[in-house]
């Protein structure tokens, strides 16, 4: 029986046969390449796949965003309230990041992997997960604008809670209630700092924005300390009345003298 190499030698010229043998490992399927000891390079877009993840603290994150009274009560402790979509989740990172550094790519990650739309593995005890969120609608606060990307960490609401439990779903929109944290990272309560925005339509969004709008303080007029009371009407009229009386008496006196 003739070998495949001998058959190829009869059909293909020598230069083409040599090129085909050299290019064989490069064109081989992944399974064949792995058996041959070569690993095909991963495509950057598929190196880290954007897997939907959601891990919440029990009984948390279930605030009805259409309940304007409840949302207004929660917003009292927040610096900014906004609707945002989760772009990436980076677990096990320290809560503070230097300004301008992307928190979606942990330190030590090989270059070339995407930093958005990905979920990185959790390192136990390394800190709460950071969420890269794009701002869609600003409902309250002056520190954010639509289209901006921010990093959010969820801090435990009590000593027994673990911030690592909170990992929101990629591509999902939420209403976030955040506070200004250290550096460029925003902080939120891991129980009441977020709520799904699926039920928000145009009408409920307008009602929520109106409920979260700052109210103007009532103006109260007070008399400054040390100021005397307003003068009475009699004290204001007395000087004018005295002048009129003096003028009248003078006119009478002049009239009598002229008659004599």
C-alpha positions as CSV (number, residue, x, y, z in Angstrom):
1,X,0.0,0.0,0.0
2,X,1.3,3.4,-1.0
3,X,1.6,6.0,1.7
4,X,-0.3,9.3,1.3
5,X,3.0,11.1,1.0
6,X,4.0,9.0,-2.0
7,X,0.6,9.7,-3.6
8,X,0.9,13.4,-3.1
9,X,4.4,13.3,-4.5
10,X,3.1,11.9,-7.8
11,X,0.3,14.5,-8.1
12,X,1.9,17.7,-6.7
13,X,5.2,19.2,-7.8
14,X,8.0,19.2,-5.3
15,X,7.7,23.0,-4.3
16,X,4.0,22.7,-3.7
17,X,4.3,19.5,-1.8
18,X,6.9,21.0,0.5
19,X,4.7,24.1,1.2
20,X,1.7,21.9,2.0
21,X,3.7,19.8,4.5
22,X,5.0,22.9,6.2
23,X,1.6,24.6,6.3
24,X,-0.1,21.4,7.6
25,X,0.3,22.1,11.4
26,X,-0.8,25.8,10.8
27,X,-4.0,24.8,9.0
28,X,-4.8,21.8,11.2
29,X,-8.0,21.9,13.3
30,X,-7.6,22.7,17.1
31,X,-7.8,19.0,18.0
32,X,-5.1,17.9,15.5
33,X,-3.0,20.9,16.5
34,X,-3.2,20.1,20.1
35,X,-2.2,16.5,19.4
36,X,0.8,17.8,17.5
37,X,1.8,20.0,20.4
38,X,0.8,23.3,19.0
39,X,-2.0,25.5,20.5
40,X,-3.9,27.9,18.1
41,X,-3.9,31.5,19.3
42,X,-7.3,32.5,20.8
43,X,-9.2,35.3,19.1
44,X,-9.2,38.4,21.2
45,X,-12.9,38.7,21.0
46,X,-13.5,35.1,22.4
47,X,-10.6,35.0,24.9
48,X,-13.0,36.1,27.7
49,X,-16.6,35.6,26.9
50,X,-19.2,37.9,28.3
51,X,-21.1,35.4,30.5
52,X,-24.3,36.8,32.2
53,X,-23.8,36.7,35.9
54,X,-26.1,37.6,38.8
55,X,-25.3,36.9,42.4
56,X,-27.3,39.0,45.0
57,X,-27.6,39.1,48.8
58,X,-30.7,37.4,50.0
59,X,-33.7,39.7,50.1
60,X,-31.9,42.6,48.5
61,X,-32.2,44.4,45.2
62,X,-35.9,44.0,45.0
63,X,-37.0,47.7,45.4
64,X,-39.8,48.6,43.0
65,X,-38.4,51.6,41.0
66,X,-42.0,52.7,40.3
67,X,-42.5,53.3,44.0
68,X,-41.4,57.0,44.0
69,X,-41.8,57.4,47.8
70,X,-39.6,54.4,48.6
71,X,-37.0,55.5,46.0
72,X,-37.0,59.1,47.4
73,X,-36.4,57.7,50.9
74,X,-33.4,55.6,49.7
75,X,-32.0,58.6,47.7
76,X,-31.6,60.7,50.8
77,X,-28.3,59.0,51.6
78,X,-27.1,59.0,47.9
79,X,-25.0,61.6,46.1
80,X,-26.1,60.4,42.6
81,X,-29.1,58.4,41.3
82,X,-29.0,57.2,37.7
83,X,-30.0,54.5,35.3
84,X,-27.1,52.6,34.0
85,X,-26.2,49.4,32.1
86,X,-23.6,46.9,33.4
87,X,-20.7,46.7,31.0
88,X,-18.3,44.5,32.9
89,X,-17.8,42.8,36.3
90,X,-14.3,42.5,37.7
91,X,-14.3,40.4,40.9
92,X,-11.8,40.3,43.7
93,X,-10.3,43.8,43.1
94,X,-9.5,46.4,45.7
95,X,-12.2,48.9,46.2
96,X,-10.0,51.9,45.2
97,X,-8.6,52.5,41.8
98,X,-6.3,55.3,40.6
99,X,-8.1,57.9,38.5
100,X,-8.2,57.0,34.8
101,X,-7.3,53.3,35.3
102,X,-9.8,50.8,34.0
103,X,-11.1,48.6,36.8
104,X,-12.5,46.0,34.5
105,X,-9.1,44.5,33.8
106,X,-7.4,43.1,37.0
107,X,-3.7,43.4,37.5
108,X,-1.6,40.6,36.1
109,X,-4.1,39.9,33.2
110,X,-2.3,39.3,29.9
111,X,-2.6,42.1,27.4
112,X,-4.9,41.6,24.5
113,X,-7.9,40.4,26.4
114,X,-11.0,42.7,26.4
115,X,-11.6,44.8,29.4
116,X,-15.4,45.3,28.8
117,X,-18.2,42.8,28.6
118,X,-16.4,40.2,30.6
119,X,-16.4,38.6,34.0
120,X,-13.1,37.9,35.7
121,X,-12.7,35.1,38.3
122,X,-13.2,35.9,42.0
123,X,-10.3,36.0,44.3
124,X,-11.5,35.1,47.8
125,X,-10.9,37.9,50.3
126,X,-9.5,40.3,47.8
127,X,-12.3,42.8,48.0
128,X,-15.8,43.5,46.6
129,X,-16.5,43.1,42.9
130,X,-16.2,46.2,40.7
131,X,-18.9,46.9,38.1
132,X,-18.1,49.0,35.1
133,X,-21.4,50.8,34.3
134,X,-22.4,53.2,31.5
135,X,-24.7,56.0,32.6
136,X,-27.9,56.1,30.6
137,X,-30.1,58.6,32.5
138,X,-29.2,60.9,35.4
139,X,-32.1,61.1,37.8
140,X,-30.5,63.1,40.7
141,X,-27.1,64.6,41.5
142,X,-24.7,66.8,39.6
143,X,-21.6,64.6,39.4
144,X,-22.5,62.4,36.4
145,X,-23.6,62.9,32.8
146,X,-25.2,60.5,30.3
147,X,-22.8,58.4,28.4
148,X,-20.2,58.4,31.1
149,X,-18.6,55.1,32.3
150,X,-18.1,54.7,36.1
151,X,-16.9,52.0,38.4
152,X,-19.1,50.9,41.3
153,X,-18.3,48.7,44.3
154,X,-21.1,47.4,46.6
155,X,-20.2,47.7,50.3
156,X,-21.9,45.3,52.9
157,X,-24.9,46.8,54.6
158,X,-24.1,45.0,57.8
159,X,-21.2,43.1,59.4
160,X,-22.6,39.7,58.4
161,X,-23.0,40.5,54.7
162,X,-20.2,40.0,52.2
163,X,-19.8,42.4,49.3
164,X,-18.4,39.7,47.1
165,X,-22.0,38.3,46.9
166,X,-23.2,41.1,44.7
167,X,-22.5,40.5,41.0
168,X,-25.1,42.1,38.7
169,X,-26.1,40.7,35.3
170,X,-24.1,41.9,32.3
171,X,-26.1,44.0,29.8
172,X,-28.9,44.5,32.3
173,X,-30.1,48.1,33.2
174,X,-30.4,49.1,36.8
175,X,-31.2,52.2,38.9
176,X,-28.1,52.9,41.0
177,X,-28.0,54.9,44.2
178,X,-24.3,55.7,44.7
179,X,-22.1,57.8,47.0
180,X,-18.7,59.4,46.2
181,X,-16.0,56.9,47.2
182,X,-12.3,56.9,47.2
183,X,-10.6,57.9,44.0
184,X,-12.8,57.5,41.0
185,X,-14.8,54.6,42.3
186,X,-18.4,55.1,43.4
187,X,-19.8,53.2,46.4
188,X,-23.3,51.7,46.8
189,X,-25.1,49.7,49.5
190,X,-25.1,46.0,48.5
191,X,-28.8,45.7,49.4
192,X,-30.5,49.0,48.5
193,X,-27.9,50.6,46.2
194,X,-29.5,49.1,43.0
195,X,-32.8,48.0,41.6
196,X,-33.7,46.5,38.2
197,X,-34.9,49.1,35.7
198,X,-37.0,46.7,33.5
199,X,-40.3,48.3,34.7
200,X,-39.3,51.9,33.9
201,X,-41.2,53.4,31.0
202,X,-41.3,57.1,30.0
203,X,-44.0,58.0,32.4
204,X,-42.6,56.2,35.5
205,X,-39.1,57.6,34.6
206,X,-40.5,61.2,34.6
207,X,-42.4,60.6,37.9
208,X,-39.2,59.2,39.5
209,X,-37.1,62.1,38.3
210,X,-39.7,64.6,39.7
211,X,-39.8,62.7,43.0
212,X,-36.0,62.9,43.3
213,X,-35.8,66.6,42.3
214,X,-34.5,68.8,45.2
215,X,-37.1,70.8,46.9
216,X,-36.7,74.5,47.6
217,X,-36.4,75.4,51.2
218,X,-39.2,77.5,52.7
219,X,-38.2,81.2,53.1
220,X,-38.6,82.5,56.7
221,X,-38.4,86.2,57.4
222,X,-36.9,87.0,60.8
223,X,-36.0,90.3,62.5
224,X,-32.2,90.5,62.9
225,X,-30.9,90.2,66.4
226,X,-30.6,93.6,68.1
227,X,-33.0,95.4,65.8
228,X,-35.8,97.4,67.5
229,X,-39.5,97.1,66.8
230,X,-41.1,99.1,64.0
231,X,-42.2,102.5,65.1
232,X,-45.9,103.1,65.8
233,X,-48.1,105.1,63.5
234,X,-48.5,107.9,66.1
235,X,-44.8,108.4,66.4
236,X,-44.6,108.8,62.6
237,X,-47.5,111.3,62.4
238,X,-46.6,113.4,65.4
239,X,-43.9,115.6,63.8
240,X,-46.1,116.5,60.8
241,X,-49.0,117.3,63.1
242,X,-46.9,119.6,65.2
243,X,-45.6,121.5,62.1
244,X,-49.2,121.9,60.9
245,X,-50.3,123.2,64.3
246,X,-47.5,125.8,64.5
247,X,-48.3,127.0,61.0
248,X,-52.0,127.4,61.8
249,X,-51.2,129.4,65.0
250,X,-48.9,131.6,63.1
251,X,-51.6,132.3,60.4
252,X,-54.1,133.2,63.1
253,X,-51.7,135.6,64.8
254,X,-50.8,137.3,61.5
255,X,-54.5,137.7,60.7
256,X,-55.3,139.4,64.0
257,X,-52.4,141.8,63.8
258,X,-53.4,142.8,60.3
259,X,-57.0,143.7,61.5
260,X,-55.6,146.1,64.0
